[in-house]
Amino acid sequence: MKEISKNVVLGYQYFIRPKGNDLWQIFIKGTTDAFRYDWNIRTDELSEIGHYIKKK
């Protein structure tokens, strides 16, 4: 995976929504990029990981 900037990991906007039993979708928006993943809170596993970079 490409290096992810600290801005997107820390982010300034967070969106969290349930996707099913014990599964949550996390979306973190930074100034130049965004990061999303699904998190199973029961097993602590991440899936559907995506990193998006803003086009200039």
Helices and strands as residue ranges (DSSP letters): H 6-10, E 13-20, E 23-29, E 33-40, E 45-53
